[in-house]
């Protein structure tokens, strides 16, 4: 089964919902309810479009072209389950960037609180456009900086070498 | 298992890393342990992990702890009434017996663990955590999954597993060896000790160069004050002046000769000494690399290791040959100059010396600024490298899609950005040096300012008189300040570069081989080839068992086929037989002797391996065939090549056995390379032979050639053959079928085919069907 949003959503009231355990469930009119997980096709460029819905075997059962095409209950359910899937810590201030043996240590303040992480010395933050910078640490965590030029003076000074 | 009482036996390195690089505790806090003791009496901690995100994705401070009977999440909140006290609450407490399943899902930067229970009394727990906690949480998931499959996992030390899991990504990215810069420099200096004599000569020569440099302005002063002025005043005659002047000229010549001779001695001694030290480090490093276990090479990239032996040792040569002496001399020169100036005239001396700390500090600041701009320039440079390493190997794709112009534009744009960035570097340093020169010139002006009234003192002022010779010497000495200050300015960068390289080198040298040689090894030669596994278990990471309680006995000369899906444990068995890794539990007996007690070098000499990817070294085919034993005669080489079905194709090559293969050598087909590798294995007449997917990546005709060669090879040896094409194992005496690390079936090809629901039978049928499909 592989469907896209535009053809099926209009025919059903709530294509998606959450079960008692908080799992996202897919409720197509033609088959049984399935517990599914959402996966973003373009996590940075379009984080509310092209969402691949996968069953427990990892097989795509549905592709949401845009969240806005979903009914409100489905929108809420998918959005909620996307919370963990799309979560990244947003850096709001940089306290220190310190290069040492093969790693670069970052001491930052995120929206979630103060955090320390490390990147490899030859890894450079990914500048997606002037307003979005992604930093992947050695553990796989991804941090982002939205509008880097609006950071405080010290943070911008420290970040400057990593900006285009 | 770890008792709830506090455990202090954890390796300090991991905890140090956690404390230095993260904001989370290095182990389960004592308060949490004590709390759990009071709540769960008699329980012991099996494994635990830190949980850093709550359900709303806010940072939190909680511990997921598994004991014998429970899984619980303990929240740690600061007590609002007492900041030094934690407020602990159990978020959930589940009996492990009620857990029916565990699921984890991953997002961009966080993962979610769901626990299914056969209870309806509470909402099923959801645990969210950042990827930093992933390894520690995956330990818990693994133990839970195994216990659901009725397999008990023993974890020796929960603290150690937790700290290892958190520190591991940092340790992998960084170096395993952690030490401060000073201790690294001292350790580096210890390599100079065998060359004490040369080092002393180098240092003494450098001191002589410095002293000779200081004499020149002094002699100038003497010419002015002791010869020129007395002559002008008529105190000495022209002949006396000329005679004294000639004497000073002669001294000057001697000074310059000594100076340049010492300079030559210093350069020669130190550069040669640096090469010797770099050679010693390279030898020690390479020797140690050869001793390291295979596991180490899976953790480190090949490029990184090569770079350590080549680039890093070269950088150390630079530091040892010149850096150390340069910096020492610079410091000596500054101190020496300052003393000389103070002795000549303390008032003017102060005018010169007072700005020095400020100038040195400006070098430090400049170095920081430059470092920041350089970082940006290197980043843009790395983008150019990325484009090159993408498009040059992929040039066929670029041309096929007609994207040459786009790639040129992309490269040019990045090239411009990089040029601008490096120009910024040049703008910065070119701006800095004139400022420093200006500061020095202003100091000079200050010297003039204070000196002139004293030079023209006619005895009517209270100023101390100053001779013209002293003044001129001052000016000359001031000119000598610049170079040592520049050297001191570069000191930080030099030490950073050298210690980083030394750190990378020492990290390898300090890595202990995982397989330790026995103190009194048993030399087993000749080997009969009997192999016995007694309840052998093995886990590459210490937790997830790849082999579980495997037992078998193989007679000398028997051929064993190893069958199973990827990850079943086939290659692990052969790796343990070759002792590339050490088994965790059970015993491996070779001819009845524990494998750990054998002389490993002698044992491996009697093992032959033919691997899926036949790696050939750069050199001739002859060199490659007799790689294991250079003493083999040419006729033995030809015999081995004949047995490997390689002789005919080798003779067809224009340079025969002397054809260069390997990197930049002749490109051989996969089958040809494989047959050379078979000849390489045959020539040492191994008693144990391991064939790991030797025919998996070649076409049918080549496979037949290789198979024929292998048929010659297996005779009279104990053979372990791994093959996905089961038809190649028909000649095996026995076939071992592995599934998830367990030996689930064994018997001859015919016996196994008779098992109605047997795995081997199912696999054979499946392959037959696939073959039919492709044949159609």
Interface residues (C-beta under 8 A of the other chain):
Chain A: X20 X21 X22 X23 X37 X40 X43 X83 X84 X85 X86 X87 X88 X89 X99 X100 X101 X102 X103 X105 X110 X112 X113 X114 X115 X116 X117 X118 X119 X120 X122 X124 X137 X138 X139 X140 X141 X142 X143 X160 X161 X162 X163 X164
Chain B: X21 X22 X23 X53 X57 X58 X59 X105 X107 X108 X109 X110 X111 X112 X114 X116 X123 X124 X126 X128 X130 X131 X132 X134 X169 X170 X172 X173 X174 X175 X178 X372 X373 X375 X376 X379 X382 X417 X500 X503 X504
